[in-house]
C-alpha cells in the first residue's frame, strides 16, 4: 500500500519531457499539499523524500523499489553511555581515523566496553 501511494505521488514526475527545473517545481507543488499518508500521522512530505522516491523508481523501474526498507540498525544499539562514548572516541583518535567507526564500535563491544 505504501509503495502504491508513493508511486501515485511520483507518477507525474515520470514524464520524460520535463526539464529538471520543471520537475523541481512539480516536486515543490506536490509537497505544498496535504495527504493521507498510509500508516502515518504525517500529512506532508519533504522535497528530499519525494526526490528519493523518484530516484529509487528511476533506478529500478518497479513499484517494489518504492516499498519501505527495513531499518539497517534493527536489533542493534542506538545509544551509548557517556563512558562508552568517551572510550570509543578515544580509540578512534588513537587509530587516527584510519579504521571505520562501525568497526571500532564492534571491537569495543567485543572488548566489553559496551554493556548488554
C-alpha positions in Angstrom: 0.0 0.0 0.0 2.8 2.4 0.8 4.6 1.7 -2.4 1.4 2.3 -4.4 0.9 5.6 -2.5 4.5 6.7 -3.3 4.1 5.7 -7.0 0.9 7.8 -7.2 2.9 10.8 -5.8 5.8 10.5 -8.2 3.8 9.4 -11.3 3.5 13.0 -12.8 7.3 13.3 -12.4 7.9 10.4 -14.8 7.2 12.4 -17.9 10.4 12.2 -19.9 9.7 15.6 -21.5 10.1 17.5 -18.2 13.2 19.6 -17.7 15.0 19.3 -14.3 13.6 22.8 -13.4 10.0 21.8 -14.2 10.4 18.6 -12.3 11.8 20.5 -9.3 8.8 22.9 -9.5 6.4 19.9 -9.6 8.1 18.4 -6.5 7.6 21.7 -4.6 3.9 21.7 -5.7 3.5 18.1 -4.5 5.0 18.9 -1.2 2.8 22.0 -0.7 -0.3 19.8 -0.5 -1.6 17.7 2.4 -2.2 13.9 2.1 -3.5 11.0 4.0 -0.3 9.0 4.1 -0.9 5.3 4.8 0.1 4.1 8.2 1.4 7.6 9.2 0.1 10.6 11.1 2.1 12.9 8.9 0.2 14.9 6.3 3.0 16.3 4.1 6.3 15.2 2.6 9.6 17.0 2.1 11.1 17.6 -1.3 14.0 15.4 -0.5 11.7 12.5 0.3 9.8 12.8 -3.0 13.1 13.2 -4.9 14.4 10.0 -3.2 11.2 8.1 -4.2 11.6 9.4 -7.8 15.3 8.4 -7.9 14.6 4.9 -6.4 11.9 4.3 -9.1 14.1 5.6 -11.9 17.0 3.3 -10.8 14.9 0.1 -10.7 11.7 0.9 -12.6 9.4 -1.1 -10.3 6.8 -0.2 -7.8 8.6 -2.6 -5.4 11.5 -0.2 -5.4 9.2 2.2 -3.5 8.3 -0.2 -0.7 9.7 0.8 2.7 13.0 -0.9 3.6 13.7 -2.3 7.0 16.0 -0.4 9.3 19.6 -1.3 8.8 20.2 -0.9 12.6 17.3 -3.1 13.7 18.3 -5.0 16.8 21.5 -3.0 17.3 22.3 -0.5 20.0 21.4 3.1 19.1 22.7 4.9 22.1 25.8 4.8 24.2 26.5 5.5 27.9 28.8 8.6 28.3 31.7 6.4 29.4 31.3 4.0 26.4 31.1 7.0 24.1 34.3 8.5 25.6 36.1 5.2 25.2 35.1 4.8 21.6 36.1 8.3 20.7 39.5 7.7 22.5 40.0 4.5 20.4 39.0 6.3 17.2 41.5 9.1 17.9 44.2 6.6 18.7 44.0 5.0 15.3 43.9 8.4 13.6 40.6 7.8 11.9 42.1 5.0 9.7 39.5 2.4 10.9 35.8 3.0 10.2 33.8 4.0 13.3 31.5 0.9 13.0 34.5 -1.4 13.3 35.7 0.5 16.4 32.2 0.1 17.9 32.2 -3.6 17.1 35.7 -4.0 18.7 34.5 -2.1 21.8 31.5 -4.4 22.1 33.7 -7.5 21.8 36.1 -6.0 24.5 33.2 -5.5 26.9 33.2 -1.7 26.7 29.5 -1.8 25.7 27.1 -3.4 28.0 24.4 -5.9 27.1 
